[in-house]
Amino acid sequence: MPLDPELQRRLSTAEGYLMLGLFDDAAVELDSLPAETQGREEVLTVRLALCQATERWAAMQAAARRLLDLEPASSDWCIALAYATRRAESIEQARLILMEALDRHPLEPLVHYNLACYDCQLGDVPSAKQFIERALRLKPSMGRMALEDEDLAPIWASLAHDLSEE
């Protein structure tokens, strides 16, 4: 169902506040939306972004779970849920979420990329290398990002070597 113009305007206002770093104003705008709109994908997406920006990880998990319920075929919400879970609970729990997502989204490079990050942080360098290789086969442009991602620092040397050979 399309958004009515008033809801669209108010969501745009909340997004504008969010982009400007006016997080309290964005929260007020979102919280003042009618109750029947709070579970809409468009509203939850903005709420998820606000929770991430304000590091409210448990609330981000809740928004990601609701979005995943609404759009189970989207890898975005699996990745967001794992990201929030890493911060709210543990890398191990986040990794479990992404391993499940991998079954549903085997061609999504960000799932592989994030699994490489988690495995690096957990000390499983061989597995991390396999995941980053898959991510880069699926999306070669991620190489620069990987070489700047602190989570992947344990494999930077081998990654830089592999990328220089291409």
TIROVO-407630 format. One record per residue (C-alpha): residue in three letters; residue number from 1; x negated, y, z negated. Coordinates in nm, 4 decimals, decimal comma. Layout:
N
<rec type="ALA" seq="NUM" east="X" north="Y" up="Z"/>
...
***
This chain:
166
<rec type="MET" seq="1" east="0,0000" north="0,0000" up="0,0000"/>
<rec type="PRO" seq="2" east="-0,1512" north="0,3376" up="0,0982"/>
<rec type="LEU" seq="3" east="-0,2245" north="0,5959" up="-0,1678"/>
<rec type="ASP" seq="4" east="0,0233" north="0,8752" up="-0,2076"/>
<rec type="PRO" seq="5" east="-0,1289" north="1,2189" up="-0,1422"/>
<rec type="GLU" seq="6" east="-0,1216" north="1,3245" up="-0,5086"/>
<rec type="LEU" seq="7" east="-0,3035" north="1,0104" up="-0,6249"/>
<rec type="GLN" seq="8" east="-0,5549" north="1,0524" up="-0,3431"/>
<rec type="ARG" seq="9" east="-0,6161" north="1,4143" up="-0,4474"/>
<rec type="ARG" seq="10" east="-0,6678" north="1,3205" up="-0,8111"/>
<rec type="LEU" seq="11" east="-0,8998" north="1,0336" up="-0,7225"/>
<rec type="SER" seq="12" east="-1,1000" north="1,2673" up="-0,5014"/>
<rec type="THR" seq="13" east="-1,1215" north="1,5097" up="-0,7921"/>
<rec type="ALA" seq="14" east="-1,2494" north="1,2335" up="-1,0219"/>
<rec type="GLU" seq="15" east="-1,5045" north="1,1296" up="-0,7583"/>
<rec type="GLY" seq="16" east="-1,6172" north="1,4906" up="-0,7232"/>
<rec type="TYR" seq="17" east="-1,6690" north="1,5203" up="-1,0977"/>
<rec type="LEU" seq="18" east="-1,8609" north="1,1937" up="-1,0899"/>
<rec type="MET" seq="19" east="-2,0892" north="1,3133" up="-0,8090"/>
<rec type="LEU" seq="20" east="-2,1557" north="1,6355" up="-0,9996"/>
<rec type="GLY" seq="21" east="-2,2442" north="1,4430" up="-1,3152"/>
<rec type="LEU" seq="22" east="-1,9376" north="1,5750" up="-1,4979"/>
<rec type="PHE" seq="23" east="-1,8618" north="1,2364" up="-1,6460"/>
<rec type="ASP" seq="24" east="-1,6248" north="1,3516" up="-1,9195"/>
<rec type="ASP" seq="25" east="-1,4144" north="1,5397" up="-1,6655"/>
<rec type="ALA" seq="26" east="-1,4105" north="1,2360" up="-1,4357"/>
<rec type="ALA" seq="27" east="-1,2981" north="1,0161" up="-1,7260"/>
<rec type="VAL" seq="28" east="-1,0209" north="1,2597" up="-1,8210"/>
<rec type="GLU" seq="29" east="-0,8987" north="1,2680" up="-1,4606"/>
<rec type="LEU" seq="30" east="-0,8991" north="0,8874" up="-1,4336"/>
<rec type="ASP" seq="31" east="-0,7396" north="0,8353" up="-1,7741"/>
<rec type="SER" seq="32" east="-0,4602" north="1,0794" up="-1,6906"/>
<rec type="LEU" seq="33" east="-0,3525" north="0,8863" up="-1,3822"/>
<rec type="PRO" seq="34" east="-0,0187" north="0,7082" up="-1,4175"/>
<rec type="ALA" seq="35" east="-0,0392" north="0,3692" up="-1,5904"/>
<rec type="GLU" seq="36" east="0,0962" north="0,1895" up="-1,2854"/>
<rec type="THR" seq="37" east="-0,2004" north="0,3100" up="-1,0792"/>
<rec type="GLN" seq="38" east="-0,4754" north="0,2075" up="-1,3240"/>
<rec type="GLY" seq="39" east="-0,5031" north="-0,1423" up="-1,1768"/>
<rec type="ARG" seq="40" east="-0,5319" north="-0,0285" up="-0,8160"/>
<rec type="GLU" seq="41" east="-0,8509" north="-0,1128" up="-0,6333"/>
<rec type="GLU" seq="42" east="-0,9192" north="0,2514" up="-0,5481"/>
<rec type="VAL" seq="43" east="-0,8883" north="0,3607" up="-0,9116"/>
<rec type="LEU" seq="44" east="-1,0902" north="0,0670" up="-1,0434"/>
<rec type="THR" seq="45" east="-1,3671" north="0,1371" up="-0,7934"/>
<rec type="VAL" seq="46" east="-1,4080" north="0,4927" up="-0,9212"/>
<rec type="ARG" seq="47" east="-1,3831" north="0,3716" up="-1,2810"/>
<rec type="LEU" seq="48" east="-1,6540" north="0,1120" up="-1,2158"/>
<rec type="ALA" seq="49" east="-1,8834" north="0,3818" up="-1,0743"/>
<rec type="LEU" seq="50" east="-1,8157" north="0,6031" up="-1,3765"/>
<rec type="CYS" seq="51" east="-1,8911" north="0,3189" up="-1,6166"/>
<rec type="GLN" seq="52" east="-2,2177" north="0,2481" up="-1,4361"/>
<rec type="ALA" seq="53" east="-2,3179" north="0,6145" up="-1,4406"/>
<rec type="THR" seq="54" east="-2,2452" north="0,6408" up="-1,8136"/>
<rec type="GLU" seq="55" east="-2,3971" north="0,3003" up="-1,8938"/>
<rec type="ARG" seq="56" east="-2,0750" north="0,1659" up="-2,0402"/>
<rec type="TRP" seq="57" east="-2,1613" north="-0,1890" up="-1,9467"/>
<rec type="ALA" seq="58" east="-1,8750" north="-0,3763" up="-2,1141"/>
<rec type="ALA" seq="59" east="-1,6220" north="-0,1432" up="-1,9511"/>
<rec type="MET" seq="60" east="-1,8021" north="-0,1865" up="-1,6186"/>
<rec type="GLN" seq="61" east="-1,7767" north="-0,5642" up="-1,6620"/>
<rec type="ALA" seq="62" east="-1,4022" north="-0,5327" up="-1,7206"/>
<rec type="ALA" seq="63" east="-1,3552" north="-0,3162" up="-1,4099"/>
<rec type="ALA" seq="64" east="-1,5674" north="-0,5518" up="-1,1981"/>
<rec type="ARG" seq="65" east="-1,3694" north="-0,8547" up="-1,3181"/>
<rec type="ARG" seq="66" east="-1,0420" north="-0,6863" up="-1,2299"/>
<rec type="LEU" seq="67" east="-1,1759" north="-0,5894" up="-0,8875"/>
<rec type="LEU" seq="68" east="-1,2977" north="-0,9447" up="-0,8349"/>
<rec type="ASP" seq="69" east="-0,9475" north="-1,0693" up="-0,9194"/>
<rec type="LEU" seq="70" east="-0,8030" north="-0,8292" up="-0,6613"/>
<rec type="GLU" seq="71" east="-1,0644" north="-0,9055" up="-0,3942"/>
<rec type="PRO" seq="72" east="-1,2198" north="-1,2462" up="-0,4615"/>
<rec type="ALA" seq="73" east="-1,3781" north="-1,2526" up="-0,1152"/>
<rec type="SER" seq="74" east="-1,5866" north="-0,9400" up="-0,1825"/>
<rec type="SER" seq="75" east="-1,9487" north="-0,9922" up="-0,2825"/>
<rec type="ASP" seq="76" east="-1,9643" north="-0,6327" up="-0,4073"/>
<rec type="TRP" seq="77" east="-1,7685" north="-0,7114" up="-0,7209"/>
<rec type="CYS" seq="78" east="-1,9757" north="-1,0227" up="-0,8004"/>
<rec type="ILE" seq="79" east="-2,2900" north="-0,8129" up="-0,7762"/>
<rec type="ALA" seq="80" east="-2,1402" north="-0,5351" up="-0,9894"/>
<rec type="LEU" seq="81" east="-2,0248" north="-0,7875" up="-1,2495"/>
<rec type="ALA" seq="82" east="-2,3707" north="-0,9425" up="-1,2648"/>
<rec type="TYR" seq="83" east="-2,5334" north="-0,5981" up="-1,2931"/>
<rec type="ALA" seq="84" east="-2,3110" north="-0,5017" up="-1,5864"/>
<rec type="THR" seq="85" east="-2,3448" north="-0,8432" up="-1,7482"/>
<rec type="ARG" seq="86" east="-2,7230" north="-0,8189" up="-1,7357"/>
<rec type="ARG" seq="87" east="-2,7038" north="-0,5031" up="-1,9415"/>
<rec type="ALA" seq="88" east="-2,4133" north="-0,5975" up="-2,1682"/>
<rec type="GLU" seq="89" east="-2,5175" north="-0,9563" up="-2,2369"/>
<rec type="SER" seq="90" east="-2,8254" north="-1,1072" up="-2,0741"/>
<rec type="ILE" seq="91" east="-3,0099" north="-1,1727" up="-1,7517"/>
<rec type="GLU" seq="92" east="-2,9310" north="-1,5421" up="-1,7920"/>
<rec type="GLN" seq="93" east="-2,5561" north="-1,4717" up="-1,7922"/>
<rec type="ALA" seq="94" east="-2,5916" north="-1,2371" up="-1,4958"/>
<rec type="ARG" seq="95" east="-2,7868" north="-1,5029" up="-1,3079"/>
<rec type="LEU" seq="96" east="-2,5065" north="-1,7547" up="-1,3623"/>
<rec type="ILE" seq="97" east="-2,2583" north="-1,5102" up="-1,2084"/>
<rec type="LEU" seq="98" east="-2,4783" north="-1,4652" up="-0,9023"/>
<rec type="MET" seq="99" east="-2,5411" north="-1,8382" up="-0,8644"/>
<rec type="GLU" seq="100" east="-2,1634" north="-1,8829" up="-0,8405"/>
<rec type="ALA" seq="101" east="-2,1481" north="-1,5918" up="-0,5963"/>
<rec type="LEU" seq="102" east="-2,4185" north="-1,7539" up="-0,3861"/>
<rec type="ASP" seq="103" east="-2,1850" north="-2,0462" up="-0,3122"/>
<rec type="ARG" seq="104" east="-1,9210" north="-1,8044" up="-0,1792"/>
<rec type="HIS" seq="105" east="-2,1594" north="-1,5537" up="-0,0181"/>
<rec type="PRO" seq="106" east="-2,4655" north="-1,7419" up="0,1085"/>
<rec type="LEU" seq="107" east="-2,5371" north="-1,4769" up="0,3718"/>
<rec type="GLU" seq="108" east="-2,5172" north="-1,1733" up="0,1424"/>
<rec type="PRO" seq="109" east="-2,8726" north="-1,0383" up="0,1084"/>
<rec type="LEU" seq="110" east="-2,8010" north="-0,8496" up="-0,2140"/>
<rec type="VAL" seq="111" east="-2,7047" north="-1,1712" up="-0,3916"/>
<rec type="HIS" seq="112" east="-3,0410" north="-1,3227" up="-0,2962"/>
<rec type="TYR" seq="113" east="-3,2221" north="-0,9984" up="-0,3790"/>
<rec type="ASN" seq="114" east="-3,0723" north="-0,9723" up="-0,7257"/>
<rec type="LEU" seq="115" east="-3,1403" north="-1,3388" up="-0,7954"/>
<rec type="ALA" seq="116" east="-3,5047" north="-1,2690" up="-0,7059"/>
<rec type="CYS" seq="117" east="-3,5061" north="-0,9827" up="-0,9555"/>
<rec type="TYR" seq="118" east="-3,3528" north="-1,1950" up="-1,2298"/>
<rec type="ASP" seq="119" east="-3,5859" north="-1,4870" up="-1,1670"/>
<rec type="CYS" seq="120" east="-3,8877" north="-1,2546" up="-1,1774"/>
<rec type="GLN" seq="121" east="-3,7739" north="-1,1194" up="-1,5108"/>
<rec type="LEU" seq="122" east="-3,7123" north="-1,4710" up="-1,6390"/>
<rec type="GLY" seq="123" east="-4,0625" north="-1,5759" up="-1,5323"/>
<rec type="ASP" seq="124" east="-3,9597" north="-1,8092" up="-1,2510"/>
<rec type="VAL" seq="125" east="-4,1878" north="-1,6611" up="-0,9854"/>
<rec type="PRO" seq="126" east="-4,1581" north="-1,9484" up="-0,7331"/>
<rec type="SER" seq="127" east="-3,7785" north="-1,9209" up="-0,7331"/>
<rec type="ALA" seq="128" east="-3,7984" north="-1,5411" up="-0,7136"/>
<rec type="LYS" seq="129" east="-4,0183" north="-1,5665" up="-0,4061"/>
<rec type="GLN" seq="130" east="-3,7721" north="-1,8009" up="-0,2382"/>
<rec type="PHE" seq="131" east="-3,4799" north="-1,5685" up="-0,3085"/>
<rec type="ILE" seq="132" east="-3,6619" north="-1,2556" up="-0,1891"/>
<rec type="GLU" seq="133" east="-3,7722" north="-1,4356" up="0,1286"/>
<rec type="ARG" seq="134" east="-3,4094" north="-1,5259" up="0,2007"/>
<rec type="ALA" seq="135" east="-3,2940" north="-1,1716" up="0,1257"/>
<rec type="LEU" seq="136" east="-3,5536" north="-1,0280" up="0,3631"/>
<rec type="ARG" seq="137" east="-3,4683" north="-1,2770" up="0,6380"/>
<rec type="LEU" seq="138" east="-3,1074" north="-1,1624" up="0,6107"/>
<rec type="LYS" seq="139" east="-3,1953" north="-0,7932" up="0,5850"/>
<rec type="PRO" seq="140" east="-3,5590" north="-0,7061" up="0,6629"/>
<rec type="SER" seq="141" east="-3,5090" north="-0,3394" up="0,5736"/>
<rec type="MET" seq="142" east="-3,4907" north="-0,4374" up="0,2052"/>
<rec type="GLY" seq="143" east="-3,8681" north="-0,4848" up="0,2033"/>
<rec type="ARG" seq="144" east="-3,9502" north="-0,1266" up="0,1055"/>
<rec type="MET" seq="145" east="-3,6920" north="-0,1331" up="-0,1730"/>
<rec type="ALA" seq="146" east="-3,8381" north="-0,4610" up="-0,3016"/>
<rec type="LEU" seq="147" east="-4,1860" north="-0,3101" up="-0,3173"/>
<rec type="GLU" seq="148" east="-4,0539" north="-0,0293" up="-0,5385"/>
<rec type="ASP" seq="149" east="-3,8283" north="-0,2363" up="-0,7642"/>
<rec type="GLU" seq="150" east="-3,9893" north="-0,2813" up="-1,1070"/>
<rec type="ASP" seq="151" east="-3,7963" north="-0,6055" up="-1,1568"/>
<rec type="LEU" seq="152" east="-3,9979" north="-0,7540" up="-0,8719"/>
<rec type="ALA" seq="153" east="-4,3379" north="-0,6310" up="-0,9944"/>
<rec type="PRO" seq="154" east="-4,4607" north="-0,9874" up="-1,0638"/>
<rec type="ILE" seq="155" east="-4,4384" north="-1,0654" up="-0,6914"/>
<rec type="TRP" seq="156" east="-4,5342" north="-0,7283" up="-0,5413"/>
<rec type="ALA" seq="157" east="-4,8797" north="-0,8452" up="-0,4297"/>
<rec type="SER" seq="158" east="-4,7540" north="-1,1495" up="-0,2425"/>
<rec type="LEU" seq="159" east="-4,4566" north="-0,9546" up="-0,1088"/>
<rec type="ALA" seq="160" east="-4,6805" north="-0,6750" up="0,0208"/>
<rec type="HIS" seq="161" east="-4,9025" north="-0,9353" up="0,1851"/>
<rec type="ASP" seq="162" east="-4,6067" north="-1,1099" up="0,3495"/>
<rec type="LEU" seq="163" east="-4,4616" north="-0,7810" up="0,4726"/>
<rec type="SER" seq="164" east="-4,7954" north="-0,6650" up="0,6148"/>
<rec type="GLU" seq="165" east="-4,8173" north="-0,9803" up="0,8271"/>
<rec type="GLU" seq="166" east="-4,4903" north="-0,9015" up="1,0035"/>
***
